[in-house]
Amino acid sequence: MAAAEINVQYVANLARLALTPDEEKKLSAQLGGILGYIEKLKELDVTGVEPTAHAVPLVNVTRADEVRPSLSHEDALRNAPRQAGGLFLVPKIVE
Amino acid sequence: MEYEAVIGLETHVQLKTKSKMWCGCANAFGSEPNTNVCPVCLGMPGVLPVPNDEALRLTVLTGYLLNCEIPRFAKFDRKSYFYPDASKNYQLTQFDKPSTANGFVDFEFSGLGSVEGMGRVRITRAHLEEDVGKNSHLERFSGVDFNRAGVPLLEIVSEPDITGSDMAYEYLNALKDILIHGGVSDCDMEKGMVRCDVNVSVRPVGTRELGAKIEIKNMNSFSGVRRALDYEIPRQIAAVKRGDKLIQSTRRWDDVAGITEEMRTKEHAHDYRYFPDPDLMPLAPTEAWLAEVKSRVVELPLARKRRFMQAYQLPAPDAESFVNDVPLGNYFEAMAGLSKSPKAVANWVINNLRAKIAEANTRDAAEQMSMGIEPGEVKRLTLTDLKFKPEALLELVGLVEAKAISNAAAQQVFGEMFDTGKAPAAIVQEKGLAQVSDTGAIETFCDEAIAANPAPVADYKAGKVAALNSLKGQVMKLSKGKANPALVGEILERKLKA
């Protein structure tokens, strides 16, 4: 994909980033560079190589169903910008 | 033109595990807000989720119970979106490689879309994901409790095989029964353990093309699903008949008003950007692991009901009692094969034994709680605590069948054996409850009753057949309840007609 095909504004919006026009321009060029590098990988011959999302050949990594101590209520809420009644407070959700 | 509805359901079910899906926090309902949370389920940076083995087993077990195929490869993807109840800003879910696929649920159903009293809904997939936190809406803010975040959640997706509100309702109930029986989930609706998204469209009867899909989100009761469909299907048909063009949209069910209403459409279509989670290794179930899961497959409720009806000649309500209460059914089944009249045994187990246990439990619970024991800690009487052996109940049924004791006396004997564990024959002897089938003795009682009650006698002779009951009652009283009631009736009738 060439840089021109990236809708930087759309991607930024998905990531909830507000970009200035300058930032948009700068990031557009950077994203183009990254995609160009990925394009280069296409030159490799991967015939017979199974696609994978992981570099490590591991499967079935699990844990037993056992309860372990949770954080203390105070620690859990320590970083909350606002709290009340034991809840994290966030801007009002309008559905 | 006639229109028909096409309905598919996405049913979310919380799995019955001790801990959450990726961390050791308790999977528990009703705790104080944000007390079952840790860095993993709060979505802190740098944490490593590790899948709960039991949740994976319950997922595959569900696959077996729903007649699914179990793929030998499955994985988890990240579904990205921003919402305050999703702590990580993505939900971990099985996207293109679910743990189960292509199953079906059969259930008793006789409405539209049924075949010979049965309905079948195909299951596209049952895939594993995580629940999100719970929002509550306050005056100026919204509050979030993450206790529920990361609880293992199974999403059971049906094919659009459902034709109406009743079929949706029966399917959901059948699904719930299967999951409870299989030990997969408690399916407690009150605790939000089952939630449902309804996809519904309408099309002219006889056409194949689907109409615009309208989704009713976040239903938390089956009767709500039924009512929402009873509202939504006519609404869509009326709109199409008017010439309106329906568009794909999401609606909300207002249970109080009894209507669906369109939810605010987002500016952008969802773009979840699914990609494989780099922290979670794929799943490749081994034959040994699958065999272990398979050994947990139980008899499905419908199969059990049919077997009880067929093997023991039970009516449907009796069989259902033994499906809904599996230990009670097993208790019955252990005896039924040894009895000449399984139906009589079933009556005793369902009507008398179950009632006695419930009565004892109510009494004991009150007593224990008055002594300061928490309601959750109250010890309950179960079938394994009974003082009498199943053989004793069989003996009692035999005594009634042989007319050795009356039904009324049998109740008394049962009460006594329940309390003391004594053998029925011993109780009958001790209390002098043996039924009098000696015609001579009964004749004497009948003569006495006729002599002492001229009014009912006259009534009966004047054609009031019901007057016989009053005389019968008198005879039973004279015999102290021990006379064989059938014989009493016969003898009275003979004497009065003479």
Chai-1 contact restraints between the chains, C-beta under 6 A:
chainA,res_idxA,chainB,res_idxB,connection_type,confidence,min_distance_angstrom,max_distance_angstrom,comment,restraint_id
A,L14,B,D271,contact,1.0,0.0,6.0,A-B,restraint_1
A,R16,B,F82,contact,1.0,0.0,6.0,A-B,restraint_2
A,A53,B,P276,contact,1.0,0.0,6.0,A-B,restraint_3
A,L58,B,M281,contact,1.0,0.0,6.0,A-B,restraint_4
A,V59,B,M281,contact,1.0,0.0,6.0,A-B,restraint_5
A,V59,B,P282,contact,1.0,0.0,6.0,A-B,restraint_6
A,V59,B,A284,contact,1.0,0.0,6.0,A-B,restraint_7
A,N60,B,L283,contact,1.0,0.0,6.0,A-B,restraint_8
A,V61,B,M281,contact,1.0,0.0,6.0,A-B,restraint_9
A,T62,B,P51,contact,1.0,0.0,6.0,A-B,restraint_10
A,T62,B,D53,contact,1.0,0.0,6.0,A-B,restraint_11
A,R63,B,V50,contact,1.0,0.0,6.0,A-B,restraint_12
A,A64,B,D53,contact,1.0,0.0,6.0,A-B,restraint_13
A,D65,B,T17,contact,1.0,0.0,6.0,A-B,restraint_14
A,D65,B,K18,contact,1.0,0.0,6.0,A-B,restraint_15
A,D65,B,S19,contact,1.0,0.0,6.0,A-B,restraint_16
A,D65,B,N52,contact,1.0,0.0,6.0,A-B,restraint_17
A,D65,B,E54,contact,1.0,0.0,6.0,A-B,restraint_18
A,V67,B,K18,contact,1.0,0.0,6.0,A-B,restraint_19
A,V67,B,S19,contact,1.0,0.0,6.0,A-B,restraint_20
A,V67,B,G24,contact,1.0,0.0,6.0,A-B,restraint_21
A,V67,B,A26,contact,1.0,0.0,6.0,A-B,restraint_22
A,R68,B,G24,contact,1.0,0.0,6.0,A-B,restraint_23
A,S70,B,C25,contact,1.0,0.0,6.0,A-B,restraint_24
A,S70,B,N36,contact,1.0,0.0,6.0,A-B,restraint_25
A,S70,B,V37,contact,1.0,0.0,6.0,A-B,restraint_26
A,S70,B,C38,contact,1.0,0.0,6.0,A-B,restraint_27
A,L71,B,V37,contact,1.0,0.0,6.0,A-B,restraint_28
A,L71,B,C38,contact,1.0,0.0,6.0,A-B,restraint_29
A,H73,B,T35,contact,1.0,0.0,6.0,A-B,restraint_30
A,A76,B,N34,contact,1.0,0.0,6.0,A-B,restraint_31
A,A76,B,V37,contact,1.0,0.0,6.0,A-B,restraint_32
A,G86,B,E32,contact,1.0,0.0,6.0,A-B,restraint_33
A,G86,B,P33,contact,1.0,0.0,6.0,A-B,restraint_34
A,G86,B,N34,contact,1.0,0.0,6.0,A-B,restraint_35
A,L87,B,P33,contact,1.0,0.0,6.0,A-B,restraint_36
A,L87,B,G143,contact,1.0,0.0,6.0,A-B,restraint_37
A,L87,B,V144,contact,1.0,0.0,6.0,A-B,restraint_38
A,L87,B,D145,contact,1.0,0.0,6.0,A-B,restraint_39
A,F88,B,V144,contact,1.0,0.0,6.0,A-B,restraint_40
A,L89,B,F141,contact,1.0,0.0,6.0,A-B,restraint_41
A,L89,B,G143,contact,1.0,0.0,6.0,A-B,restraint_42
A,V90,B,P84,contact,1.0,0.0,6.0,A-B,restraint_43
A,V90,B,S142,contact,1.0,0.0,6.0,A-B,restraint_44
A,K92,B,F141,contact,1.0,0.0,6.0,A-B,restraint_45
A,K92,B,S142,contact,1.0,0.0,6.0,A-B,restraint_46
A,I93,B,N135,contact,1.0,0.0,6.0,A-B,restraint_47
A,I93,B,S142,contact,1.0,0.0,6.0,A-B,restraint_48
